Amino acid sequence: MSCTEGLAQAGDLWRAAEGHSAEGAAGAAGAAAGDRTGELLLLACARGDWPRADTLLADLLAGSPTWTRVKDAADDLTELLACPDAARPELTPRLHRLTTARNAVLNLPRTKSGGD
């Protein structure tokens, strides 16, 4: 719905998704709770809550995030950016941080495995 009718038209759905995600995060512990950061980042961006998005983005990139978590979050924001009324000036720098982090992981030196 967001990418066909726009983010504003899907506002109630985003709020409902945020409520469900928050409930799941409250019940999760440890790594499982951290796995929801990308999901919560998507919801904050969809709703235009940029301070929350910045906090979640910093949390997602803190430490050593897995490539999959960063890639998934970048994919989500890329899809959000395709929506007709997406806040491109706000989304673009956040997406850039994610893609830079994703690409940095891809460019890490590889270690040899096995008997090499």
C-alpha distances in whole Angstrom, upper triangle without the diagonal:
4,6,5,6,7,8,10,8,6,10,11,9,11,14,14,13,16,18,18,19,22,23,23,25,27,28,29,32,33,31,28,27,27,25,22,23,20,17,19,19,15,14,17,16,12,14,17,20,22,25,23,22,25,27,24,25,28,28,26,29,32,35,34,30,30,28,26,24,24,23,20,19,20,17,15,15,16,12,11,14,12,9,11,12,13,16,18,22,21,19,21,24,23,21,25,26,24,25,29,29,28,30,33,33,33,36,38,41,41,44,46,46,49,52,52
4,6,6,4,5,8,7,6,9,11,9,9,13,14,13,15,18,18,18,21,23,23,24,26,28,28,31,31,29,27,26,26,23,21,21,18,16,16,16,12,12,14,12,9,11,13,16,18,22,20,18,22,24,21,22,25,26,24,26,29,32,32,28,28,26,24,22,22,21,18,17,17,15,12,12,13,10,8,10,9,6,8,9,9,13,14,18,17,15,18,21,19,18,21,23,21,22,26,26,25,27,30,30,31,34,36,39,39,42,45,45,48,51,50
4,6,5,7,10,10,9,12,15,13,13,16,17,16,18,21,21,21,23,26,25,26,29,30,30,33,33,31,29,28,27,25,22,22,19,17,19,18,14,14,16,14,11,14,15,19,20,23,22,20,23,25,23,22,26,27,25,27,30,33,32,28,28,26,24,23,22,20,18,17,16,14,12,12,11,8,7,9,7,4,6,9,9,13,14,17,17,15,17,20,19,17,20,23,21,21,25,26,24,26,29,29,29,32,34,38,38,41,43,44,47,50,49
4,6,9,11,9,10,13,15,14,15,18,19,18,20,23,23,23,26,28,28,29,32,33,33,36,36,34,32,31,30,28,25,26,23,21,22,21,17,17,19,17,14,16,18,21,23,26,25,23,26,29,26,26,30,30,28,30,34,36,35,32,31,29,27,26,26,24,21,21,20,18,16,16,15,12,11,12,9,7,7,10,11,15,16,20,20,18,20,23,23,21,24,26,25,25,28,29,28,30,33,33,33,36,38,41,42,45,47,47,50,53,52
4,7,8,6,8,11,13,12,13,16,18,17,19,22,22,23,25,27,28,29,31,33,33,36,37,35,33,31,31,29,26,26,23,21,22,21,18,17,19,17,13,15,17,20,22,25,24,23,26,28,26,26,30,31,29,31,34,37,37,33,33,31,29,28,27,26,23,22,22,20,17,17,17,14,12,13,11,8,7,9,11,14,16,20,20,18,21,24,23,22,25,27,26,26,30,31,30,32,35,35,35,38,40,44,44,47,49,50,52,56,55
4,6,6,7,9,12,12,12,15,16,16,17,20,21,21,23,26,26,27,29,31,31,34,35,33,31,29,29,27,24,23,21,19,19,18,15,14,15,13,10,12,13,16,18,22,21,19,22,25,23,23,27,28,26,28,31,34,34,31,31,29,27,26,25,24,21,20,19,18,15,14,15,12,10,11,10,6,5,5,7,11,13,16,16,15,17,20,20,19,22,24,23,24,27,28,27,29,32,33,33,36,38,41,42,45,47,48,51,54,53
4,5,5,6,10,10,9,11,14,13,14,17,18,18,20,23,23,24,26,28,28,31,31,30,28,26,26,24,21,20,18,16,16,15,12,11,12,10,7,8,10,13,15,18,17,16,19,21,20,20,24,24,23,25,28,32,32,28,29,28,26,23,23,22,20,18,18,17,14,13,14,12,9,10,10,7,8,6,7,9,12,15,14,13,16,19,17,17,21,22,21,22,26,26,26,28,31,31,32,34,36,40,41,44,46,47,50,53,52
4,5,5,9,10,9,11,14,14,15,17,19,20,21,23,25,25,27,29,30,32,33,32,30,28,28,27,23,23,21,19,18,17,15,13,13,12,9,8,10,13,16,19,18,17,21,23,22,22,26,26,26,28,31,34,34,31,32,31,29,27,26,26,23,21,21,21,17,16,17,15,12,13,14,10,10,8,9,11,14,17,16,15,18,21,20,20,23,25,24,26,29,29,29,31,34,34,35,38,40,43,44,47,50,50,53,57,56
4,6,8,9,10,12,13,14,16,18,19,20,22,24,25,26,28,30,30,33,35,33,31,29,29,28,24,24,22,20,19,19,16,14,16,15,11,11,13,16,19,22,21,20,24,26,24,25,28,29,28,30,33,36,36,33,33,32,30,28,28,27,24,22,23,22,18,18,19,16,14,15,15,11,11,10,12,14,17,20,19,18,21,24,23,23,26,28,26,28,31,32,31,33,36,36,37,40,41,45,46,48,51,51,54,58,57
4,6,5,6,9,10,11,12,14,16,16,18,20,21,22,24,26,27,30,31,30,27,25,26,24,21,21,19,16,16,17,14,11,13,13,9,10,13,15,18,21,19,18,22,23,22,23,26,26,25,28,30,33,33,30,30,29,27,25,25,24,21,20,21,19,16,16,17,14,12,15,14,11,12,11,12,14,17,20,19,17,21,23,21,21,25,26,24,26,29,29,29,31,34,34,34,37,39,43,43,46,48,48,51,55,54
4,5,5,6,9,10,11,12,14,15,16,19,20,21,22,25,26,28,30,29,26,24,25,24,20,20,19,16,15,15,13,10,11,12,8,7,10,12,16,18,17,16,20,21,20,21,25,25,24,27,29,32,33,30,30,30,28,25,25,25,22,20,21,20,17,16,19,16,13,16,16,13,14,12,12,14,17,20,18,17,21,23,21,21,25,25,24,26,29,29,29,32,34,34,35,38,39,43,44,46,49,49,52,55,55
4,5,5,6,9,10,11,12,14,15,17,19,20,21,23,24,28,29,29,26,24,25,24,20,21,20,17,16,17,15,12,13,14,11,10,14,15,18,20,18,19,22,23,21,23,26,26,26,29,31,34,34,31,31,31,29,26,27,27,23,22,23,22,19,19,21,19,16,19,19,16,17,16,16,18,21,23,21,20,24,26,24,24,28,28,27,29,32,32,31,34,36,36,37,40,41,45,45,48,50,50,53,56,56
4,5,5,6,9,10,11,12,14,15,17,18,20,21,22,26,27,26,23,22,23,21,18,19,18,14,14,15,13,10,13,14,10,10,14,15,19,21,18,18,22,22,20,22,25,25,24,27,29,32,32,28,29,28,26,23,24,24,21,19,21,20,16,17,19,16,14,17,18,15,17,16,16,18,21,23,21,20,23,25,23,22,26,27,25,27,30,29,29,32,34,33,34,38,39,42,42,45,47,47,49,53,53
4,5,5,6,9,10,10,12,14,15,16,18,20,21,24,25,24,21,19,20,19,15,16,14,11,11,12,10,6,9,10,7,7,11,12,15,17,15,14,18,19,17,18,22,21,20,23,26,29,29,25,26,26,23,21,21,21,18,16,18,17,14,14,17,15,12,15,16,14,16,14,14,15,18,20,18,16,20,22,19,19,23,23,22,24,27,26,26,29,31,31,32,35,36,40,40,42,45,45,47,51,51
4,5,5,6,9,10,10,12,14,15,16,19,20,23,25,24,22,19,20,20,16,16,16,13,11,13,12,8,10,12,10,8,12,12,15,17,14,15,19,19,17,19,22,21,21,25,26,29,30,27,28,28,26,23,23,24,21,19,21,21,17,17,20,18,15,18,20,17,19,17,16,17,21,22,20,19,22,24,21,22,25,25,24,26,29,28,28,31,33,33,34,37,38,42,42,44,47,47,49,53,53
4,5,5,6,9,10,11,13,14,15,17,19,22,24,24,21,19,20,19,15,17,17,13,12,15,13,10,12,15,12,11,15,15,19,20,17,17,21,21,19,21,24,23,22,26,28,30,31,27,28,28,26,23,24,25,21,20,22,21,18,19,22,19,17,20,21,19,21,20,19,20,23,25,23,21,25,26,23,24,28,27,25,28,31,30,29,33,34,33,35,38,39,42,42,44,47,46,49,53,53
4,5,5,6,9,10,11,12,14,16,16,20,21,21,18,16,17,16,12,14,13,10,9,12,10,8,11,13,11,11,15,15,17,19,16,16,19,19,16,18,22,20,19,23,25,27,27,24,24,25,22,19,20,21,17,16,19,18,14,16,19,17,15,18,19,17,20,19,18,19,22,24,21,19,23,24,21,21,25,24,22,25,28,26,26,29,31,30,31,34,35,39,39,41,43,43,45,49,49
4,5,5,6,9,10,10,12,14,15,18,20,19,17,14,15,15,11,12,12,9,7,10,10,6,8,11,10,10,13,12,15,16,12,13,16,16,14,16,19,17,17,21,22,25,25,22,23,24,22,19,20,21,18,16,18,18,15,16,19,18,15,19,20,18,21,19,18,19,21,23,20,18,22,23,19,20,24,23,21,24,26,25,25,28,30,29,31,34,34,38,38,40,43,42,45,49,49
4,5,5,6,9,10,11,13,14,17,20,20,17,15,17,16,13,14,15,12,10,13,13,10,12,15,14,13,16,15,18,18,15,16,19,18,16,19,21,20,20,23,25,27,28,25,26,27,24,21,23,24,21,19,22,22,18,19,23,21,19,22,24,22,24,23,21,22,25,26,23,22,25,26,23,24,27,26,24,27,30,28,28,32,33,32,34,37,37,41,41,42,45,44,47,51,51
4,5,5,6,9,10,11,12,16,18,18,15,13,16,15,11,13,14,11,10,14,14,11,14,16,15,15,18,17,20,21,17,18,21,20,17,20,22,20,20,23,25,27,27,24,24,25,22,20,22,23,19,18,21,21,18,19,22,21,19,23,24,22,25,24,23,24,26,28,25,23,26,27,24,24,28,27,24,27,30,28,27,31,32,31,33,36,36,39,39,41,43,42,45,48,49
4,5,5,6,9,10,10,14,15,15,12,10,12,11,8,10,11,8,7,11,11,9,11,14,14,14,17,16,18,18,15,15,18,16,14,16,19,16,16,20,21,23,23,20,20,22,19,16,18,19,16,15,18,18,15,17,20,19,18,21,23,21,24,23,21,22,24,26,23,21,24,24,21,21,25,23,21,24,26,24,24,28,29,27,29,32,33,36,36,37,40,39,42,45,46
4,5,5,6,9,10,13,15,15,13,10,12,12,9,10,12,10,8,12,13,11,12,15,15,15,17,15,17,17,13,14,17,15,13,16,18,16,16,20,20,23,23,21,22,24,21,18,20,22,19,17,21,21,18,19,23,22,20,23,25,24,27,25,23,23,26,27,23,22,25,25,22,23,26,24,22,25,28,25,26,29,30,29,31,34,34,37,37,39,41,41,43,47,47
4,5,5,6,9,12,15,16,13,11,14,14,11,13,15,13,11,15,16,14,15,19,18,18,20,19,21,21,17,18,21,19,17,20,22,19,19,23,23,25,26,23,24,26,23,20,23,24,21,20,23,24,21,22,26,24,23,26,28,27,29,28,26,27,29,30,27,25,29,29,25,26,29,28,25,29,31,28,28,32,33,31,33,36,36,39,39,40,43,42,44,48,48
4,5,5,6,10,12,13,9,8,11,11,8,11,13,11,11,15,15,14,16,19,19,19,22,20,22,22,18,18,21,19,16,19,21,18,17,21,22,23,23,20,21,23,20,17,20,22,19,18,22,22,19,21,24,23,22,26,27,26,29,28,26,27,29,30,27,25,28,28,25,25,28,26,24,27,29,26,26,30,30,29,31,34,33,36,36,37,39,38,41,44,45
4,5,5,8,10,10,8,5,8,9,7,9,12,10,9,13,14,13,15,18,18,18,20,18,20,19,15,16,18,16,13,16,17,14,14,18,18,20,20,18,19,21,19,16,18,20,18,17,20,21,19,20,24,23,22,25,27,26,30,28,26,26,28,29,25,24,27,26,22,23,26,24,22,25,27,24,24,28,28,26,29,32,31,34,34,35,38,37,39,43,43
4,6,8,11,12,10,8,11,12,10,12,15,14,12,16,18,16,17,20,21,20,22,20,22,21,17,18,20,17,15,19,20,16,17,21,20,22,23,21,22,24,23,19,22,24,21,20,24,25,22,24,27,27,25,28,30,29,32,31,29,29,31,32,28,27,29,29,25,26,29,27,25,28,30,27,27,31,31,30,32,35,34,37,37,38,41,40,42,45,46
4,7,10,12,9,8,12,13,11,14,17,15,15,18,20,18,20,23,23,23,25,23,25,24,20,21,23,21,18,21,22,19,19,23,22,23,24,22,22,25,23,20,23,25,22,22,25,26,23,25,29,28,27,30,32,31,34,33,31,31,33,34,31,29,32,32,28,28,31,29,27,30,32,29,28,32,32,30,33,36,35,38,37,38,40,39,41,44,45
4,7,8,6,5,9,9,9,12,15,14,14,17,19,18,19,22,23,23,25,23,24,24,20,20,22,19,17,19,20,16,16,20,19,20,20,18,19,22,20,17,20,22,20,19,23,24,22,24,27,26,26,29,31,31,34,33,30,31,32,33,30,28,30,30,26,26,29,27,24,27,29,26,25,29,29,27,29,32,31,34,33,34,36,35,37,41,42
4,6,6,5,8,10,11,13,16,16,16,18,20,20,21,24,25,26,27,25,26,24,21,21,22,19,17,19,19,16,16,19,18,18,18,17,18,21,20,17,20,23,21,20,24,25,23,25,28,28,28,31,33,33,36,35,32,33,34,34,31,29,31,30,27,27,29,27,24,27,29,25,25,29,28,26,29,31,30,33,32,32,35,33,35,39,40
4,5,6,7,9,11,12,15,16,16,18,20,21,21,24,26,26,27,25,25,24,20,21,21,18,16,18,17,14,14,16,15,15,15,14,15,19,18,15,18,21,19,19,23,24,23,25,28,28,28,30,33,33,36,35,32,32,33,34,30,28,30,29,25,26,28,25,22,25,26,23,23,26,25,23,26,28,27,29,29,29,31,30,33,36,37
4,5,5,6,9,10,13,14,15,16,19,20,20,23,24,25,26,24,24,23,20,20,20,18,15,16,16,13,12,14,14,13,13,11,12,15,14,12,15,17,16,16,20,21,20,22,25,25,25,28,30,31,34,34,31,31,31,32,29,26,28,27,23,23,25,22,20,22,23,20,20,23,22,20,23,25,24,26,26,26,28,27,30,33,34
4,5,5,7,10,12,12,13,15,17,18,19,21,22,24,25,23,24,23,20,19,21,18,15,17,18,14,13,16,16,16,16,13,13,16,14,12,15,17,15,16,19,20,19,21,24,24,24,27,29,29,33,32,29,30,30,31,28,26,28,27,23,23,26,23,20,23,25,21,21,24,24,22,24,27,26,29,28,29,31,30,32,35,36
4,5,6,7,11,11,11,13,15,15,16,19,20,21,22,20,21,20,16,16,18,15,12,15,15,12,11,15,15,15,16,13,14,17,16,13,15,18,16,15,19,20,18,20,23,23,23,26,28,28,31,30,27,27,28,29,26,24,26,25,22,22,24,22,20,23,24,21,21,25,24,22,25,28,27,30,30,30,33,32,35,38,39
4,5,6,8,10,10,12,14,15,16,18,20,21,22,19,19,19,15,15,16,13,10,12,12,9,8,11,11,12,12,10,11,14,13,10,12,15,14,13,16,18,17,18,21,22,21,24,26,27,30,29,26,26,26,27,24,22,23,22,19,19,21,19,16,19,20,17,17,21,21,19,22,24,23,26,26,27,30,30,32,36,36
4,6,7,8,10,11,13,14,15,17,18,20,21,20,20,20,17,15,17,15,11,13,14,11,9,12,13,14,13,10,10,12,10,7,11,13,11,11,14,15,14,16,19,19,19,22,24,25,28,28,25,25,25,27,23,21,23,22,18,18,20,18,15,18,20,17,16,20,20,18,20,23,23,26,25,27,29,28,31,35,35
4,6,5,6,9,10,11,12,14,15,17,18,17,17,17,14,13,15,13,10,12,14,11,9,13,14,16,16,13,13,15,13,9,12,14,11,10,14,15,13,15,18,18,17,20,22,22,26,25,22,22,23,25,21,19,21,21,17,17,20,18,16,19,21,18,18,21,22,20,23,26,25,29,29,30,33,32,35,38,39
4,5,5,6,9,10,10,12,14,15,16,14,14,14,11,10,11,10,6,8,10,7,6,10,11,13,14,11,12,14,13,9,10,13,11,9,12,14,12,13,16,17,16,19,21,21,25,24,20,20,21,22,19,16,19,18,14,15,17,15,13,16,18,15,16,19,20,19,21,24,24,27,28,29,32,32,35,38,38
4,5,5,6,9,10,11,12,14,15,14,14,15,12,10,12,11,8,8,11,9,7,10,12,15,14,11,12,12,10,7,8,10,7,5,9,10,8,10,13,13,13,15,18,18,22,21,18,18,19,20,17,14,16,16,12,12,15,13,10,13,16,14,13,17,18,17,19,22,22,26,26,28,31,31,34,38,37
4,5,5,6,9,10,11,13,14,14,15,16,12,11,13,13,10,11,14,12,10,14,16,18,18,14,15,15,13,10,11,12,9,7,11,11,8,10,13,13,12,15,17,17,21,20,17,18,19,21,18,15,17,18,14,14,17,16,14,16,19,17,17,20,22,20,22,25,26,29,29,31,34,34,37,40,40
4,5,5,6,9,10,11,12,11,12,13,9,8,11,10,7,9,12,11,10,14,15,18,19,16,17,18,16,12,13,15,12,10,13,14,11,11,15,15,13,16,19,18,21,20,17,17,19,20,16,14,17,17,14,14,18,16,15,18,20,18,18,22,23,22,24,27,28,31,32,34,36,36,39,43,43
4,5,5,6,9,10,10,9,9,11,8,5,8,9,6,7,10,10,9,12,14,17,17,14,16,16,15,12,11,13,11,8,10,12,9,9,12,13,11,13,16,16,19,18,15,14,15,16,13,11,14,14,10,11,14,13,11,14,17,15,16,19,20,20,22,25,25,29,30,32,35,35,39,42,42
4,6,5,6,9,10,10,11,13,11,8,11,12,9,10,13,13,12,14,17,20,20,17,17,17,15,12,12,13,10,7,9,10,7,6,10,10,8,11,13,13,16,15,12,13,14,16,13,10,13,14,11,11,14,14,12,15,17,17,16,20,21,21,23,25,27,30,31,33,36,36,39,43,42
4,5,5,6,9,9,10,12,10,8,12,13,10,12,15,15,14,17,19,22,23,19,20,20,18,15,15,16,14,11,13,13,10,10,13,12,10,13,15,14,17,15,13,13,15,17,14,12,16,17,13,14,18,17,16,18,21,20,20,23,25,25,26,29,30,34,34,37,39,40,43,46,46
4,5,5,6,5,7,9,6,5,9,10,9,10,13,13,13,16,18,21,22,19,21,21,20,17,16,18,15,12,14,15,12,11,14,14,11,13,16,15,17,15,13,12,14,15,12,11,14,15,12,13,17,16,15,18,20,20,20,23,25,25,27,29,30,34,35,37,40,41,44,47,47
4,5,5,6,6,10,8,6,9,11,10,10,14,15,14,16,19,22,23,20,21,21,20,17,15,16,15,11,12,13,10,8,11,12,8,10,13,12,14,12,9,9,10,12,8,7,11,12,9,10,14,14,13,16,18,18,19,22,23,24,25,28,29,33,34,37,40,40,43,47,46
4,6,8,9,13,11,9,13,15,13,14,17,18,17,19,22,25,25,22,23,23,21,18,18,18,16,13,14,14,10,9,12,11,7,9,12,10,12,10,8,9,11,13,11,9,13,15,12,13,16,17,16,18,21,21,21,24,26,26,27,30,32,35,36,39,42,42,45,49,48
4,6,9,11,10,10,13,15,14,15,18,19,18,21,23,26,27,24,26,25,24,21,20,21,19,16,17,17,14,12,15,14,11,13,15,13,14,11,10,10,13,14,12,11,15,16,14,16,19,19,19,21,24,24,24,27,28,29,30,33,34,38,39,42,44,45,48,51,51
4,6,9,9,8,11,13,13,14,17,18,18,20,22,26,27,24,26,25,24,21,20,21,19,16,17,18,15,12,15,15,11,12,15,13,14,11,9,8,11,11,8,9,13,14,12,14,17,17,18,20,22,22,23,26,27,28,30,32,33,37,38,41,44,45,48,52,51
4,6,6,6,9,10,11,12,14,15,16,18,20,24,25,23,25,25,24,21,20,21,20,16,17,19,16,14,17,17,14,15,18,17,18,15,13,11,14,14,10,11,15,15,12,15,18,17,17,20,22,22,23,26,27,28,30,32,33,37,38,40,44,44,48,51,50
4,5,5,6,9,10,10,12,14,15,16,18,22,23,21,23,23,23,20,18,20,19,15,16,18,16,13,16,17,14,14,18,17,19,16,13,10,12,11,8,9,12,11,10,13,15,14,15,18,19,19,21,24,24,25,28,29,30,34,36,38,42,43,46,49,48
4,5,5,6,9,10,11,13,14,16,17,20,22,21,23,24,24,21,19,22,21,17,18,21,18,16,19,21,18,18,22,21,22,19,17,14,16,14,11,12,15,13,12,15,17,15,16,20,20,20,22,25,25,26,28,30,31,34,36,38,42,43,46,49,48
4,5,5,6,8,10,11,12,14,15,19,21,19,21,22,22,18,17,20,19,15,17,19,16,15,18,19,16,18,21,20,22,20,17,15,17,16,13,13,16,15,12,15,17,15,16,19,20,19,21,24,24,25,27,29,30,33,35,37,40,41,44,47,47
4,5,5,6,9,10,10,12,14,18,19,17,19,19,19,16,14,16,15,12,13,15,13,11,15,16,13,14,18,18,20,18,14,13,14,14,10,10,12,12,8,11,14,12,12,16,17,16,18,21,21,22,24,26,27,31,32,34,38,38,42,45,44
4,5,5,6,9,10,11,12,16,18,16,19,19,20,16,14,17,17,13,14,17,15,13,16,18,16,16,20,20,22,20,17,15,15,14,10,11,13,10,8,11,13,11,12,15,16,15,17,20,20,21,23,25,25,29,31,33,37,38,41,44,43
4,5,5,6,9,10,10,14,16,15,18,19,20,16,15,18,18,14,16,19,17,15,19,21,18,19,23,23,25,23,20,18,19,18,14,14,16,14,11,14,16,13,13,17,17,16,18,21,21,21,24,26,26,29,31,33,36,37,41,44,43
4,5,5,6,9,10,13,15,13,15,16,16,13,12,15,14,11,13,16,14,13,17,18,16,18,21,21,24,22,19,18,18,18,15,13,16,14,11,13,15,12,12,15,16,15,16,19,19,19,22,24,24,28,29,31,34,35,38,41,41
4,5,5,6,8,12,13,11,14,14,15,11,10,13,13,9,11,14,13,11,15,17,15,16,20,20,23,22,18,17,17,16,13,12,13,11,8,10,11,9,8,12,13,11,13,16,16,16,19,21,21,25,26,29,32,33,36,39,38
4,5,5,6,10,12,11,14,15,16,13,12,15,15,12,14,17,16,15,18,20,19,20,23,24,27,25,21,20,19,19,15,15,16,13,10,12,13,10,10,14,13,11,14,17,16,16,20,21,21,24,26,28,32,32,36,39,38
4,6,5,8,10,9,13,15,15,12,11,15,15,12,14,17,17,16,19,21,20,21,25,25,28,27,23,22,22,21,18,17,18,16,13,15,16,13,12,15,16,13,15,18,17,17,20,22,21,25,26,28,31,31,35,38,37
4,6,8,9,7,9,11,11,8,8,11,11,9,11,14,14,14,16,18,18,19,22,23,26,25,22,21,21,21,18,16,17,15,12,12,14,11,9,13,13,10,12,15,15,14,17,19,19,22,23,25,28,29,32,35,35
4,6,7,6,9,10,12,9,8,11,13,11,12,15,15,15,17,20,19,20,23,25,28,27,23,22,21,21,18,16,16,14,11,12,12,9,8,11,11,8,10,13,12,12,15,16,16,19,21,23,26,27,31,34,33
4,6,7,11,13,15,12,11,15,16,14,15,19,19,18,21,23,23,24,27,28,31,30,26,25,24,24,21,19,20,17,14,16,16,12,12,15,14,11,13,16,14,13,17,18,17,20,22,23,27,28,31,34,33
4,6,10,12,14,13,12,16,17,16,17,21,21,21,23,26,26,26,29,31,34,33,29,28,27,27,24,23,23,20,18,18,18,15,14,16,15,12,14,16,14,13,16,17,15,18,20,21,24,25,28,31,30
4,6,9,12,10,10,13,15,15,16,19,20,20,22,24,25,26,29,30,34,33,29,29,28,27,25,23,23,21,18,18,18,15,13,15,14,10,11,14,12,10,13,15,13,15,16,17,21,21,25,28,27
4,6,8,7,7,10,11,11,13,15,16,17,19,21,22,23,25,27,30,30,26,26,25,25,23,20,21,19,16,16,16,13,11,13,13,9,9,13,11,9,13,15,14,17,17,19,22,22,26,29,28
4,5,5,7,9,10,11,13,14,16,17,18,20,22,23,25,27,30,30,27,27,26,27,24,22,22,21,18,17,17,15,12,13,14,10,9,12,11,9,11,14,13,16,15,17,20,20,23,26,26
4,6,5,6,8,10,10,12,14,15,16,18,20,21,23,25,28,29,25,26,24,25,23,20,20,19,17,15,15,13,10,10,11,8,6,9,9,6,8,11,11,14,14,16,19,20,23,26,25
4,5,5,6,8,10,10,12,14,15,16,18,20,21,23,27,27,24,25,24,25,23,20,20,20,17,15,16,15,11,12,14,11,8,11,13,10,11,15,15,18,17,19,21,21,24,28,27
4,6,5,6,9,10,11,12,14,16,17,18,20,22,26,26,22,23,22,23,21,18,18,18,15,13,15,13,10,11,13,11,9,13,14,11,13,16,17,20,20,22,24,24,27,31,30
4,5,5,6,9,10,11,12,14,15,16,19,21,24,24,21,21,20,21,18,15,15,15,12,10,11,10,6,8,10,7,6,10,11,9,11,14,15,18,19,21,24,25,28,31,31
4,5,5,6,9,10,10,12,14,15,17,19,23,23,20,21,19,21,19,16,15,16,13,10,12,11,8,7,10,9,6,9,11,10,11,14,15,19,19,22,24,25,28,31,30
4,5,5,6,9,10,11,12,14,16,17,21,22,19,20,19,21,19,15,16,17,14,11,14,13,10,10,13,12,10,13,15,14,14,18,19,22,22,24,27,27,30,33,33
4,5,5,6,9,10,11,12,14,16,20,19,16,17,16,18,15,12,13,14,10,9,11,11,7,9,12,11,10,13,15,14,16,19,20,23,24,26,29,29,33,36,35
4,5,5,6,9,10,10,13,15,18,18,15,16,14,16,14,11,11,11,9,6,8,9,6,6,10,10,8,11,13,13,14,17,19,22,23,26,29,29,33,36,35
4,6,5,6,9,10,11,13,17,18,15,16,15,17,16,12,13,14,12,9,11,13,9,9,13,13,11,13,16,16,16,19,21,24,24,27,29,30,33,36,35
4,5,5,6,9,10,11,15,16,13,14,14,17,15,11,12,14,12,9,13,13,11,11,15,15,13,16,19,18,19,22,24,27,27,30,33,33,36,39,39
4,5,5,6,9,10,13,13,10,11,10,13,11,7,9,11,8,6,10,11,9,10,13,14,13,16,18,18,19,22,24,27,28,31,34,34,38,41,40
4,5,5,7,9,13,13,10,12,10,13,13,9,9,12,10,7,10,12,10,10,13,15,13,15,18,19,18,21,23,27,28,31,33,34,37,41,39
4,5,5,7,11,12,10,12,12,15,14,11,12,15,13,11,14,16,13,13,17,18,16,18,21,21,21,24,26,30,30,33,36,36,39,42,41
4,5,6,9,9,7,9,9,13,12,8,10,13,12,10,14,15,14,14,18,19,18,20,23,23,23,26,28,32,32,35,38,39,42,45,44
4,5,8,9,5,7,6,10,10,7,8,11,11,9,12,14,13,14,17,18,18,19,22,23,23,25,28,31,32,36,38,39,42,46,44
4,6,9,7,10,9,13,13,11,11,15,15,12,15,18,16,16,19,21,20,21,24,25,25,27,30,33,34,37,39,40,43,47,45
4,6,5,9,10,13,13,11,13,16,16,14,17,20,19,19,22,23,22,24,27,28,28,30,33,36,37,40,43,43,46,50,48
4,6,9,10,13,14,13,14,18,18,17,19,22,21,22,25,26,26,27,30,31,31,33,36,39,40,43,46,47,50,53,52
4,6,8,11,12,11,13,17,17,16,19,21,21,22,25,26,26,27,30,31,32,34,36,40,41,44,47,48,51,54,53
4,6,9,9,8,10,13,13,13,15,18,17,18,21,22,22,24,26,28,28,30,33,36,37,41,43,44,47,51,49
4,6,6,6,8,11,11,12,14,16,17,18,20,22,22,24,26,27,28,30,32,36,37,41,43,45,48,51,50
4,5,5,6,9,10,10,12,14,15,15,17,20,20,21,23,25,26,27,30,33,35,38,41,43,46,49,47
4,6,6,7,9,11,11,14,15,16,17,20,21,22,23,26,27,28,30,33,36,39,42,43,47,50,48
4,6,6,7,9,11,12,13,15,16,18,19,21,22,24,26,27,29,32,34,37,41,42,46,49,47
4,6,5,6,9,10,11,12,14,16,16,18,20,22,23,24,26,30,32,35,38,39,43,46,44
4,5,5,6,9,10,10,12,14,15,16,18,20,21,22,24,28,30,33,36,38,41,44,42
4,5,5,6,9,10,10,12,14,15,16,19,20,21,23,26,29,32,35,37,40,43,41
4,5,5,7,9,10,11,13,14,16,17,19,20,22,26,28,30,34,35,39,42,40
4,5,5,6,8,10,10,12,14,16,17,18,20,24,26,29,32,33,37,40,38
4,5,5,6,8,10,10,12,14,15,16,18,22,24,27,30,32,36,39,37
4,6,5,6,9,10,11,13,14,15,17,21,23,26,29,31,34,37,36
4,5,5,6,9,10,11,13,14,16,20,21,24,27,29,32,35,34
4,5,5,6,8,10,11,12,14,18,20,23,26,27,31,34,32
4,5,5,6,9,10,10,13,16,18,22,25,27,30,33,31
4,5,5,6,9,10,11,15,17,20,23,25,28,31,29
4,5,5,7,9,11,14,15,18,21,23,26,29,28
4,5,5,6,9,12,14,17,20,22,26,28,27
4,5,5,6,10,12,16,19,21,25,27,25
4,5,5,9,10,13,16,18,22,24,23
4,6,9,9,13,15,17,21,23,22
4,6,8,12,15,17,21,23,21
4,6,9,13,15,19,21,19
4,7,10,13,16,18,16
4,7,9,13,15,13
4,6,10,12,10
4,7,8,6
4,7,7
4,6
4
